[in-house]
Every structure is written in structure tokens, then in C-alpha cells.
Amino acid sequence: QVQLVESGGGLVQAGGSLRLSCAASGRTFSNYFMGWFRQAPGKEREFVAAISGYGNTIYYADSVKGRFTVSRDNAKNTLYLQMNSLKPEDAAVYYCATRRSIFSGPYTVPQEYTNWGQGTQVTVSS
């Protein structure tokens, strides 16, 4: 069972940047497809970005394309989300998630993931 722990959330002004991290336990991190989701109060959990095991395939939600960058360091068992040009509508709890897969996806639906972190809060002030 993979354990996931997010970090890096916080309060930032609109137009600012944050970098989220997701540390994963377990072995063979590269066998796991990783995703970022977010959930704002009163809203459904929504897909943000995802990356295949070796990072050769990446997907983004249209709302974050060109502003967010997902990456992974398999040697460190860590997933990242660099968020630039943040907007108030980006405010949410951000979750990382994983599923064991050697395929390239796409996996953009929460139900396709088997393990979740506890989330990290991102607040964007206008």
C-alpha cells in the first residue's frame, strides 16, 4: 500500500506561485501513475494534472494549462506541482493520488485512483 503525504500549500496573493510536493512510500515508484486533484468547498473533486510512471506522458485540466507544471522524481519518490500565476479560483484543498499502472492513461477521474494523500490547503487572496 502506497502512503502519500502532500506539503507546500499555503496562502499566496493572486499572481503568485506555490510548489506542492507529494512524498510517496513504498517501492518502485515508477510503477505508479500519479495525479493531482483539488476540491473547493461545496464543489466536486476535480482533476488538475497527471503524469505517467516515467514522466513521458502528462495531462492537464484546461483550467491550469500553461500555468501549472507537474513533474516527478522517481529517485526521491516524490511528485511535484508547480503552480504559477495563481488565481482566486485555484483556491482549494489539493490532493495527490496514485494508481498502479504501467500504461500512459489518461486517468482523470478520481475513481480511477486507489490511494490518496490527506490534502494540502491552497488559499489565493485577490
Buried (B, 14 or more C-beta within 10 A) or exposed (E): EBEBBBEBBEEBEBEBEBBBBBBBEBEEBBBBBBBBBBBBEEEEBBBBBBBBBEBEBBBBBEBBEEBBBBBBEBEEBBBBBBBBEBBEEBBBBBBBBBBEBEEBBBBBEBEBBEBBBEBBEBBBEE
